[in-house]
């Protein structure tokens, strides 16, 4: 299809795409929530004329999904159960634990130096609670300010309560200062420059289509201070041909045979014998100019680890869909998100100015690679360059 230029055209394309998958238990969400480097594959051209509009519209698309903050706890439970059904353990909890080890390692290596830690996208407190539990387990008393940054007031209240519950009866009741702040990562623009000794985050910074948040993070970090980020790193959102396969398995959440055939195709390029697609799915690929041949080459160019991560993402959403269908519910989480492959995330952070050491990235490994999912989840430690 022709690339689009005008915001009005993009709105129409967005609306039409979403309407074609309303039958699914997993809503598509806005195509503006893919990464900006993927926009052309979705029929959007990033031009100087509409660049600012695209940036603001992509932020708005994220805010719409998370407008109902009352579903926070339910969403976390759904995600955890889908992960377990897909044999991924509880992926978010696992990333929290891995990030916590990195964080406490850094604190132990700099006794008394860490006075301010920021948790970006604190959610209901999982990342900070894991951090505190790791410290308690090692006999480390955190004498610092913990800033919980979260756009949902309801989630933030839960996070504060969880942190207080974990430190109750420990010395940290008096040594740990909890500072809740309502806002997204961009709220960091209002923080004092070079005021943070450590920033942590799990499954939270993939909501930014243009990766501009890295500048805000670097601005707040002190020289040499680390940003520890655990996140999902798949690529089924990079173009509509890859996204198609997720909805293909969601056509029938009881059809495990078809789902397994798709998993095998994504990983090993073994093309399914027959393509059975509902009319809306055919219209979906026609909307984006995707032929059947394009579908069969959707994951070409990815290395084995990336294909394994893509398979894991499709499997995760299939298991999420099974839960929701059996309960007659719709997912509170949209399919399209700004997840990016590990190589893309590392490139974005490097371009922003972060520096990496092999030990930082590889000291702790998630277990999903051992389970055949490549680097579907990964924890990265980027540091602000020393002057």
C-alpha positions as a Markdown table, in Angstrom:
| # | Residue | x | y | z |
|---|---|---|---|---|
| 1 | Unk | 0.0 | 0.0 | 0.0 |
| 2 | Unk | 1.1 | 3.6 | -0.4 |
| 3 | Unk | 2.7 | 5.2 | 2.5 |
| 4 | Unk | 0.6 | 7.7 | 4.3 |
| 5 | Unk | 1.4 | 11.3 | 5.2 |
| 6 | Unk | -1.6 | 13.1 | 6.8 |
| 7 | Unk | -2.7 | 12.6 | 10.4 |
| 8 | Unk | -6.2 | 12.3 | 9.2 |
| 9 | Unk | -5.3 | 9.3 | 7.0 |
| 10 | Unk | -3.4 | 7.7 | 9.9 |
| 11 | Unk | -6.4 | 8.1 | 12.2 |
| 12 | Unk | -8.5 | 6.3 | 9.6 |
| 13 | Unk | -6.0 | 3.5 | 9.1 |
| 14 | Unk | -5.7 | 3.1 | 12.8 |
| 15 | Unk | -9.4 | 2.9 | 13.3 |
| 16 | Unk | -10.0 | 0.5 | 10.5 |
| 17 | Unk | -7.2 | -1.8 | 11.6 |
| 18 | Unk | -8.6 | -2.0 | 15.1 |
| 19 | Unk | -12.1 | -2.7 | 13.9 |
| 20 | Unk | -11.0 | -5.8 | 12.0 |
| 21 | Unk | -9.9 | -7.7 | 15.1 |
| 22 | Unk | -12.7 | -6.8 | 17.5 |
| 23 | Unk | -13.6 | -10.5 | 17.5 |
| 24 | Unk | -10.4 | -11.3 | 19.3 |
| 25 | Unk | -10.1 | -11.5 | 23.1 |
| 26 | Unk | -6.9 | -9.4 | 22.7 |
| 27 | Unk | -7.6 | -5.9 | 21.3 |
| 28 | Unk | -5.1 | -4.6 | 18.7 |
| 29 | Unk | -4.6 | -1.1 | 20.1 |
| 30 | Unk | -3.2 | 1.8 | 18.1 |
| 31 | Unk | -0.6 | 1.2 | 15.4 |
| 32 | Unk | 1.0 | 4.4 | 16.7 |
| 33 | Unk | 2.2 | 2.3 | 19.7 |
| 34 | Unk | 4.7 | 0.4 | 17.6 |
| 35 | Unk | 8.2 | 1.8 | 17.4 |
| 36 | Unk | 8.6 | 4.8 | 15.1 |
| 37 | Unk | 11.2 | 2.8 | 13.1 |
| 38 | Unk | 8.4 | 0.4 | 12.3 |
| 39 | Unk | 5.9 | 3.1 | 11.2 |
| 40 | Unk | 6.7 | 2.7 | 7.4 |
| 41 | Unk | 5.8 | -1.0 | 7.6 |
| 42 | Unk | 2.4 | 0.0 | 9.1 |
| 43 | Unk | 1.7 | 2.5 | 6.3 |
| 44 | Unk | 3.0 | 5.6 | 8.1 |
| 45 | Unk | 5.7 | 7.9 | 7.0 |
| 46 | Unk | 7.5 | 10.0 | 9.6 |
| 47 | Unk | 7.8 | 13.4 | 7.9 |
| 48 | Unk | 8.9 | 16.7 | 9.3 |
| 49 | Unk | 5.4 | 18.0 | 8.8 |
| 50 | Unk | 3.7 | 15.4 | 11.0 |
| 51 | Unk | 6.6 | 14.4 | 13.3 |
| 52 | Unk | 5.3 | 16.3 | 16.4 |
| 53 | Unk | 1.8 | 15.1 | 15.8 |
| 54 | Unk | 3.0 | 11.5 | 15.6 |
| 55 | Unk | 5.0 | 11.9 | 18.8 |
| 56 | Unk | 2.1 | 13.4 | 20.8 |
| 57 | Unk | -0.5 | 10.9 | 19.3 |
| 58 | Unk | 1.7 | 7.9 | 20.2 |
| 59 | Unk | 1.9 | 9.2 | 23.8 |
| 60 | Unk | -1.9 | 9.7 | 23.8 |
| 61 | Unk | -2.4 | 6.1 | 22.5 |
| 62 | Unk | -0.5 | 4.8 | 25.6 |
| 63 | Unk | -2.6 | 6.9 | 28.0 |
| 64 | Unk | -5.8 | 5.6 | 26.6 |
| 65 | Unk | -4.9 | 2.0 | 27.3 |
| 66 | Unk | -4.0 | 2.7 | 30.9 |
| 67 | Unk | -6.9 | 5.1 | 31.6 |
| 68 | Unk | -8.6 | 2.5 | 33.7 |
| 69 | Unk | -6.1 | 2.0 | 36.4 |
| 70 | Unk | -8.5 | -0.1 | 38.5 |
| 71 | Unk | -7.6 | -3.2 | 36.5 |
| 72 | Unk | -3.9 | -3.1 | 37.5 |
| 73 | Unk | -3.9 | -6.1 | 39.9 |
| 74 | Unk | -6.1 | -8.2 | 37.6 |
| 75 | Unk | -3.8 | -7.4 | 34.6 |
| 76 | Unk | -0.7 | -8.5 | 36.5 |
| 77 | Unk | -2.4 | -11.8 | 37.5 |
| 78 | Unk | -3.4 | -12.4 | 33.9 |
| 79 | Unk | 0.1 | -11.8 | 32.6 |
| 80 | Unk | 1.6 | -14.1 | 35.3 |
| 81 | Unk | -0.8 | -16.9 | 34.5 |
| 82 | Unk | -0.3 | -16.6 | 30.7 |
| 83 | Unk | 3.4 | -16.8 | 31.3 |
| 84 | Unk | 3.1 | -19.9 | 33.5 |
| 85 | Unk | 0.9 | -21.6 | 30.9 |
| 86 | Unk | 3.4 | -20.9 | 28.2 |
| 87 | Unk | 6.2 | -22.4 | 30.4 |
| 88 | Unk | 7.8 | -19.1 | 30.9 |
| 89 | Unk | 7.6 | -19.0 | 34.7 |
| 90 | Unk | 6.4 | -15.6 | 35.9 |
| 91 | Unk | 8.5 | -13.5 | 33.4 |
| 92 | Unk | 7.9 | -10.1 | 35.1 |
| 93 | Unk | 8.6 | -11.5 | 38.5 |
| 94 | Unk | 11.8 | -13.1 | 37.2 |
| 95 | Unk | 12.9 | -9.8 | 35.7 |
| 96 | Unk | 12.2 | -8.1 | 39.0 |
| 97 | Unk | 14.5 | -10.6 | 40.8 |
| 98 | Unk | 17.3 | -10.3 | 38.2 |
| 99 | Unk | 17.2 | -6.5 | 38.3 |
| 100 | Unk | 17.1 | -6.5 | 42.1 |
| 101 | Unk | 20.4 | -8.5 | 42.2 |
| 102 | Unk | 22.1 | -6.0 | 39.9 |
| 103 | Unk | 20.8 | -3.1 | 42.0 |
| 104 | Unk | 22.0 | -4.5 | 45.3 |
| 105 | Unk | 25.3 | -5.5 | 43.8 |
| 106 | Unk | 25.8 | -1.9 | 42.8 |
| 107 | Unk | 24.8 | -0.7 | 46.3 |
| 108 | Unk | 27.2 | -3.1 | 48.0 |
| 109 | Unk | 30.0 | -2.0 | 45.6 |
| 110 | Unk | 29.4 | 1.7 | 46.7 |
| 111 | Unk | 28.8 | 1.6 | 50.5 |
| 112 | Unk | 26.9 | 4.7 | 51.6 |
| 113 | Unk | 27.0 | 6.3 | 48.2 |
| 114 | Unk | 23.5 | 5.5 | 47.0 |
| 115 | Unk | 21.1 | 8.0 | 48.4 |
| 116 | Unk | 18.4 | 8.2 | 45.8 |
| 117 | Unk | 16.8 | 5.4 | 43.7 |
| 118 | Unk | 14.0 | 5.9 | 41.2 |
| 119 | Unk | 11.6 | 3.1 | 40.1 |
| 120 | Unk | 10.2 | 4.1 | 36.7 |
| 121 | Unk | 6.8 | 2.6 | 36.1 |
| 122 | Unk | 6.5 | 1.4 | 39.6 |
| 123 | Unk | 3.1 | -0.2 | 38.9 |
| 124 | Unk | 1.8 | -2.0 | 42.0 |
| 125 | Unk | 5.3 | -2.2 | 43.5 |
| 126 | Unk | 6.8 | -5.4 | 42.1 |
| 127 | Unk | 10.1 | -4.0 | 41.1 |
| 128 | Unk | 10.8 | -2.1 | 44.3 |
| 129 | Unk | 9.5 | -4.9 | 46.5 |
| 130 | Unk | 12.0 | -7.4 | 44.8 |
| 131 | Unk | 14.7 | -4.8 | 45.3 |
| 132 | Unk | 14.0 | -4.5 | 49.0 |
| 133 | Unk | 13.7 | -8.2 | 49.5 |
| 134 | Unk | 17.0 | -8.8 | 47.8 |
| 135 | Unk | 18.6 | -6.2 | 50.2 |
| 136 | Unk | 17.0 | -7.8 | 53.2 |
| 137 | Unk | 18.2 | -11.3 | 52.1 |
| 138 | Unk | 21.8 | -10.0 | 51.9 |
| 139 | Unk | 21.6 | -8.1 | 55.2 |
| 140 | Unk | 21.8 | -4.7 | 53.4 |
| 141 | Unk | 19.9 | -1.9 | 55.1 |
| 142 | Unk | 18.8 | 0.6 | 52.5 |
| 143 | Unk | 19.4 | 4.1 | 53.8 |
| 144 | Unk | 18.0 | 6.1 | 50.9 |
| 145 | Unk | 15.1 | 7.8 | 49.2 |
| 146 | Unk | 13.0 | 5.5 | 47.0 |
| 147 | Unk | 11.0 | 7.4 | 44.4 |
| 148 | Unk | 8.1 | 5.5 | 43.0 |
| 149 | Unk | 7.2 | 7.0 | 39.6 |
| 150 | Unk | 3.9 | 5.7 | 38.2 |
| 151 | Unk | 1.1 | 7.4 | 36.0 |
| 152 | Unk | -1.7 | 5.6 | 37.7 |
| 153 | Unk | -2.6 | 7.0 | 41.2 |
| 154 | Unk | -4.4 | 3.7 | 42.1 |
| 155 | Unk | -1.4 | 1.6 | 41.2 |
| 156 | Unk | 0.9 | 4.1 | 43.0 |
| 157 | Unk | -1.1 | 3.8 | 46.2 |
| 158 | Unk | -0.8 | 0.0 | 46.0 |
| 159 | Unk | 2.9 | 0.2 | 45.4 |
| 160 | Unk | 3.4 | 2.4 | 48.4 |
| 161 | Unk | 1.4 | 0.0 | 50.6 |
| 162 | Unk | 3.4 | -3.0 | 49.3 |
| 163 | Unk | 6.7 | -1.3 | 50.1 |
| 164 | Unk | 5.6 | -0.4 | 53.6 |
| 165 | Unk | 4.4 | -3.9 | 54.2 |
| 166 | Unk | 7.8 | -5.4 | 53.2 |
| 167 | Unk | 9.9 | -3.1 | 55.3 |
| 168 | Unk | 7.6 | -3.3 | 58.4 |
| 169 | Unk | 9.5 | -4.6 | 61.4 |
| 170 | Unk | 12.9 | -4.0 | 59.8 |
| 171 | Unk | 15.4 | -1.2 | 60.3 |
| 172 | Unk | 14.3 | 0.2 | 56.9 |
| 173 | Unk | 11.1 | 1.5 | 58.5 |
| 174 | Unk | 13.2 | 4.4 | 59.6 |
| 175 | Unk | 16.0 | 4.4 | 57.0 |
| 176 | Unk | 14.0 | 4.2 | 53.7 |
| 177 | Unk | 12.1 | 7.3 | 52.6 |
| 178 | Unk | 9.3 | 6.5 | 50.2 |
| 179 | Unk | 8.4 | 9.3 | 47.7 |
| 180 | Unk | 5.4 | 8.6 | 45.4 |
| 181 | Unk | 5.3 | 10.7 | 42.2 |
| 182 | Unk | 2.4 | 10.5 | 39.7 |
| 183 | Unk | 3.7 | 10.6 | 36.1 |
| 184 | Unk | 5.3 | 8.8 | 33.2 |
| 185 | Unk | 9.0 | 8.6 | 32.5 |
| 186 | Unk | 8.8 | 12.1 | 31.1 |
| 187 | Unk | 8.2 | 13.5 | 34.6 |
| 188 | Unk | 11.9 | 13.1 | 35.1 |
| 189 | Unk | 12.3 | 16.3 | 33.1 |
| 190 | Unk | 11.1 | 18.0 | 36.3 |
| 191 | Unk | 13.7 | 16.3 | 38.5 |
| 192 | Unk | 17.0 | 17.9 | 39.6 |
| 193 | Unk | 19.7 | 17.0 | 37.1 |
| 194 | Unk | 22.2 | 14.4 | 38.2 |
| 195 | Unk | 20.2 | 13.7 | 41.4 |
| 196 | Unk | 19.7 | 9.9 | 41.1 |
| 197 | Unk | 22.3 | 7.3 | 42.1 |
| 198 | Unk | 20.4 | 4.4 | 40.6 |
| 199 | Unk | 17.3 | 4.0 | 38.4 |
| 200 | Unk | 15.4 | 0.7 | 38.1 |
| 201 | Unk | 12.5 | -0.4 | 35.9 |
| 202 | Unk | 10.8 | -3.6 | 34.8 |
| 203 | Unk | 8.5 | -3.9 | 31.8 |
| 204 | Unk | 7.7 | -0.2 | 31.8 |
| 205 | Unk | 9.8 | 1.7 | 29.3 |
| 206 | Unk | 8.4 | 0.0 | 26.2 |
| 207 | Unk | 5.5 | 2.5 | 25.9 |
| 208 | Unk | 7.6 | 5.1 | 24.1 |
| 209 | Unk | 7.5 | 5.0 | 20.3 |
| 210 | Unk | 10.4 | 7.5 | 19.8 |
| 211 | Unk | 12.8 | 6.4 | 22.6 |
| 212 | Unk | 13.2 | 10.0 | 23.7 |
| 213 | Unk | 12.8 | 8.9 | 27.3 |
| 214 | Unk | 16.4 | 7.8 | 27.4 |
| 215 | Unk | 17.5 | 11.5 | 27.4 |
| 216 | Unk | 15.3 | 12.2 | 30.4 |
| 217 | Unk | 16.8 | 9.2 | 32.3 |
| 218 | Unk | 20.4 | 10.2 | 31.5 |
| 219 | Unk | 19.7 | 13.8 | 32.6 |
| 220 | Unk | 18.7 | 12.6 | 36.1 |
| 221 | Unk | 21.4 | 10.0 | 36.6 |
| 222 | Unk | 24.7 | 11.0 | 38.2 |
| 223 | Unk | 27.9 | 10.2 | 36.2 |
| 224 | Unk | 28.6 | 6.5 | 36.4 |
| 225 | Unk | 25.2 | 5.7 | 37.8 |
| 226 | Unk | 23.4 | 2.7 | 36.3 |
| 227 | Unk | 20.0 | 2.4 | 34.7 |
| 228 | Unk | 18.8 | -1.2 | 35.3 |
| 229 | Unk | 16.0 | -2.2 | 32.9 |
| 230 | Unk | 14.3 | -5.5 | 32.6 |
| 231 | Unk | 11.9 | -5.8 | 29.6 |
| 232 | Unk | 10.3 | -7.9 | 26.9 |
| 233 | Unk | 12.2 | -8.0 | 23.6 |
| 234 | Unk | 10.1 | -9.5 | 20.8 |
| 235 | Unk | 9.5 | -8.2 | 17.3 |
| 236 | Unk | 5.9 | -9.3 | 16.4 |
| 237 | Unk | 5.0 | -5.6 | 16.3 |
| 238 | Unk | 7.5 | -4.5 | 13.7 |
| 239 | Unk | 5.2 | -5.2 | 10.8 |
| 240 | Unk | 1.6 | -6.3 | 10.2 |
| 241 | Unk | 2.7 | -9.6 | 8.7 |
| 242 | Unk | 4.2 | -10.7 | 12.0 |
| 243 | Unk | 1.3 | -9.3 | 14.0 |
| 244 | Unk | -1.0 | -11.3 | 11.8 |
| 245 | Unk | 0.3 | -14.6 | 13.1 |
| 246 | Unk | -0.7 | -13.8 | 16.7 |
| 247 | Unk | -4.3 | -13.1 | 15.6 |
| 248 | Unk | -4.2 | -16.2 | 13.4 |
| 249 | Unk | -3.7 | -18.4 | 16.5 |
| 250 | Unk | -6.3 | -16.4 | 18.4 |
| 251 | Unk | -9.0 | -17.3 | 15.9 |
| 252 | Unk | -9.6 | -20.4 | 18.0 |
| 253 | Unk | -8.0 | -20.5 | 21.4 |
| 254 | Unk | -8.9 | -24.2 | 21.8 |
| 255 | Unk | -7.0 | -25.2 | 18.7 |
| 256 | Unk | -3.6 | -26.1 | 20.1 |
| 257 | Unk | -2.6 | -28.1 | 17.1 |
| 258 | Unk | -2.7 | -25.0 | 14.8 |
| 259 | Unk | -1.0 | -22.9 | 17.5 |
| 260 | Unk | 1.9 | -25.5 | 17.7 |
| 261 | Unk | 2.2 | -25.4 | 13.9 |
| 262 | Unk | 2.6 | -21.7 | 14.0 |
| 263 | Unk | 5.2 | -21.8 | 16.7 |
| 264 | Unk | 7.1 | -24.3 | 14.6 |
| 265 | Unk | 6.8 | -22.0 | 11.6 |
| 266 | Unk | 8.1 | -19.0 | 13.5 |
| 267 | Unk | 11.1 | -20.8 | 14.9 |
| 268 | Unk | 12.0 | -23.2 | 12.1 |
| 269 | Unk | 10.4 | -21.7 | 9.0 |
| 270 | Unk | 8.2 | -24.8 | 8.4 |
| 271 | Unk | 5.3 | -23.3 | 6.5 |
| 272 | Unk | 1.8 | -24.4 | 7.7 |
| 273 | Unk | 0.2 | -26.7 | 5.0 |
| 274 | Unk | -3.1 | -24.8 | 4.7 |
| 275 | Unk | -4.0 | -21.2 | 5.7 |
| 276 | Unk | -7.4 | -21.0 | 7.3 |
| 277 | Unk | -8.2 | -17.3 | 7.9 |
| 278 | Unk | -11.4 | -15.6 | 8.8 |
| 279 | Unk | -12.6 | -12.9 | 6.5 |
| 280 | Unk | -11.6 | -10.1 | 8.9 |
| 281 | Unk | -8.0 | -11.4 | 9.0 |
| 282 | Unk | -7.9 | -11.4 | 5.2 |
| 283 | Unk | -9.1 | -7.8 | 5.2 |
| 284 | Unk | -6.5 | -7.0 | 7.8 |
| 285 | Unk | -3.6 | -8.1 | 5.7 |
| 286 | Unk | -5.2 | -6.5 | 2.6 |
| 287 | Unk | -5.4 | -3.2 | 4.4 |
| 288 | Unk | -1.6 | -3.3 | 4.8 |
| 289 | Unk | -0.8 | -4.8 | 1.5 |
| 290 | Unk | 0.4 | -8.1 | 2.9 |
| 291 | Unk | 0.2 | -11.1 | 0.6 |
| 292 | Unk | 0.1 | -14.8 | 1.7 |
| 293 | Unk | 3.7 | -15.0 | 0.4 |
| 294 | Unk | 4.6 | -12.1 | 2.7 |
| 295 | Unk | 3.1 | -14.0 | 5.6 |
| 296 | Unk | 5.4 | -16.9 | 5.0 |
| 297 | Unk | 8.4 | -14.6 | 5.0 |
| 298 | Unk | 7.3 | -12.5 | 7.9 |
| 299 | Unk | 10.2 | -13.5 | 10.1 |
| 300 | Unk | 12.9 | -13.7 | 7.5 |
| 301 | Unk | 16.1 | -11.8 | 8.5 |
| 302 | Unk | 15.8 | -12.6 | 12.2 |
| 303 | Unk | 18.5 | -14.6 | 13.9 |
| 304 | Unk | 17.5 | -17.9 | 15.7 |
| 305 | Unk | 17.3 | -16.1 | 19.1 |
| 306 | Unk | 15.0 | -13.4 | 17.7 |
| 307 | Unk | 12.8 | -16.0 | 16.0 |
| 308 | Unk | 12.5 | -17.9 | 19.3 |
| 309 | Unk | 11.5 | -14.7 | 21.1 |
| 310 | Unk | 8.9 | -14.0 | 18.4 |
| 311 | Unk | 7.5 | -17.5 | 18.9 |
| 312 | Unk | 7.4 | -16.9 | 22.7 |
| 313 | Unk | 5.4 | -13.7 | 22.2 |
| 314 | Unk | 2.8 | -15.5 | 20.0 |
| 315 | Unk | 2.6 | -18.3 | 22.5 |
| 316 | Unk | 2.1 | -15.9 | 25.4 |
| 317 | Unk | -0.8 | -14.1 | 23.6 |
| 318 | Unk | -2.4 | -17.4 | 22.7 |
| 319 | Unk | -2.3 | -18.5 | 26.4 |
| 320 | Unk | -3.6 | -15.1 | 27.4 |
| 321 | Unk | -6.4 | -15.4 | 24.8 |
| 322 | Unk | -7.3 | -18.9 | 26.2 |
| 323 | Unk | -7.7 | -17.5 | 29.7 |
| 324 | Unk | -9.9 | -14.6 | 28.5 |
| 325 | Unk | -12.0 | -16.6 | 26.1 |
| 326 | Unk | -12.9 | -19.1 | 28.8 |
| 327 | Unk | -13.9 | -16.3 | 31.1 |
| 328 | Unk | -15.8 | -14.3 | 28.4 |
| 329 | Unk | -13.5 | -11.3 | 28.9 |
| 330 | Unk | -11.3 | -9.0 | 26.8 |
| 331 | Unk | -7.7 | -8.3 | 27.6 |
| 332 | Unk | -7.1 | -5.0 | 29.5 |
| 333 | Unk | -3.7 | -5.0 | 27.7 |
| 334 | Unk | -3.5 | -4.2 | 24.0 |
| 335 | Unk | -1.4 | -6.3 | 21.6 |
| 336 | Unk | 0.6 | -3.5 | 20.0 |
| 337 | Unk | 3.3 | -2.2 | 22.2 |
| 338 | Unk | 6.7 | -0.7 | 21.8 |
| 339 | Unk | 8.7 | -3.8 | 22.5 |
| 340 | Unk | 11.9 | -4.0 | 20.5 |
| 341 | Unk | 14.5 | -6.6 | 19.8 |
| 342 | Unk | 17.5 | -6.7 | 22.1 |
| 343 | Unk | 19.8 | -5.4 | 19.4 |
| 344 | Unk | 17.4 | -2.4 | 18.8 |
| 345 | Unk | 17.2 | -1.6 | 22.5 |
| 346 | Unk | 20.9 | -1.7 | 22.9 |
| 347 | Unk | 21.4 | 0.5 | 19.8 |
| 348 | Unk | 18.9 | 3.1 | 21.1 |
| 349 | Unk | 20.5 | 3.2 | 24.6 |
| 350 | Unk | 24.0 | 3.4 | 23.1 |
| 351 | Unk | 22.9 | 6.2 | 20.7 |
| 352 | Unk | 21.4 | 8.1 | 23.7 |
| 353 | Unk | 24.8 | 8.0 | 25.5 |
| 354 | Unk | 24.6 | 4.9 | 27.8 |
| 355 | Unk | 27.8 | 2.8 | 28.1 |
| 356 | Unk | 27.7 | -1.0 | 28.7 |
| 357 | Unk | 30.0 | -3.6 | 30.0 |
| 358 | Unk | 29.7 | -7.3 | 29.2 |
| 359 | Unk | 29.5 | -8.2 | 32.9 |
| 360 | Unk | 26.7 | -5.8 | 33.4 |
| 361 | Unk | 24.5 | -7.4 | 30.8 |
| 362 | Unk | 25.4 | -11.1 | 31.2 |
| 363 | Unk | 26.1 | -11.5 | 34.9 |
| 364 | Unk | 22.5 | -12.6 | 35.6 |
| 365 | Unk | 20.6 | -14.5 | 33.0 |
| 366 | Unk | 16.8 | -14.9 | 32.7 |
| 367 | Unk | 15.8 | -18.5 | 32.3 |
| 368 | Unk | 13.7 | -18.1 | 29.3 |
| 369 | Unk | 16.6 | -18.7 | 26.9 |
| 370 | Unk | 17.1 | -22.1 | 28.5 |
| 371 | Unk | 13.4 | -22.7 | 27.9 |
| 372 | Unk | 13.7 | -22.0 | 24.1 |
| 373 | Unk | 12.5 | -18.4 | 24.0 |
| 374 | Unk | 15.7 | -16.7 | 23.1 |
| 375 | Unk | 16.0 | -13.3 | 24.6 |
| 376 | Unk | 12.3 | -12.7 | 24.9 |
| 377 | Unk | 13.1 | -11.1 | 28.2 |
| 378 | Unk | 16.4 | -9.5 | 29.1 |
| 379 | Unk | 17.8 | -7.2 | 31.8 |
| 380 | Unk | 20.2 | -4.5 | 30.7 |
| 381 | Unk | 22.5 | -2.3 | 32.7 |
| 382 | Unk | 23.5 | 0.9 | 31.0 |
| 383 | Unk | 25.6 | 3.5 | 32.9 |
| 384 | Unk | 25.9 | 7.2 | 32.4 |
| 385 | Unk | 29.3 | 8.0 | 31.1 |
| 386 | Unk | 31.8 | 9.4 | 33.6 |
| 387 | Unk | 33.0 | 12.9 | 32.8 |
